[in-house]
Amino acid sequence: MDPITALGAAAAIAQFVGFAVNLVSASKETFDSAKGSVSHIQTIEDVYGRLRDFSTLLRKPSKMEPGLGLLVEDKSLLDAQTSAINDLSQVCRNECNKLLEVVPKLKCEPDSRTRWQSFRIALMTVWKEKEIASREKRLQGVQVALTLQVCSLTR
């Protein structure tokens, strides 16, 4: 076997061993967890569930007291910012919903959990990692834009 082929085989073996270690670790964490999933999935459920609820609140029209109205020199600027906040809130809520649709598939019932079920959940979690990371990255971009709009409105 030539050195380049041997190096390629060694790299493939190392990659497989890393994947297997990740899978066994996630399986053990899922089995031992009180909520039946890895901690990252629990964090996603908590954080993005709250973000979804907050973005829903942002979309609701607010009724301001007449004496507490905003001092705005340019009404069109206020309308543009309000419209942007509404649009970004809608995008945020939709992305949160899409991300949170994945979460129940990556959890098992704590009462009826077996090692095989935990392994299967861990395998699905590893398979969904890229999708989850992609959705989280999109949500982070929306969060930044939403934060800028809200800060701009309140300055």
FENRARA-V7707 format. One record per backbone hydrogen bond with DSSP energy under -0.5 kcal/mol. CO is the residue of the C=O (numbers start at 0). NH is the residue of the N-H. If there is no record, write none. Layout:
co;nh
CO;NH
CO;NH
This chain:
co;nh
1;5
2;6
3;7
4;8
5;9
6;10
7;11
8;12
9;13
10;14
11;15
12;16
13;17
14;18
15;19
16;20
17;21
18;22
19;23
20;24
21;25
22;26
23;27
24;28
25;29
26;30
27;31
28;32
35;107
37;40
37;41
38;42
39;43
40;44
41;45
42;46
43;47
44;48
45;49
46;50
47;51
48;52
49;53
50;54
51;55
52;56
53;57
54;58
55;59
56;59
61;63
64;67
65;68
69;71
72;74
73;76
73;77
74;78
75;79
76;80
77;81
78;82
79;83
80;84
81;85
82;86
83;87
84;88
85;89
86;90
87;91
88;92
89;93
90;94
91;95
92;96
93;97
94;98
95;99
96;100
97;101
98;101
98;102
99;103
101;104
101;105
102;105
103;106
109;112
113;117
114;118
115;119
116;120
117;121
118;122
119;123
120;124
121;125
122;126
123;127
124;128
125;128
127;131
128;132
129;133
130;134
131;135
132;136
133;137
134;138
135;139
136;140
137;141
138;142
139;143
140;144
141;145
142;146
143;147
144;148
145;149
146;150
147;151
148;152
149;153
150;154
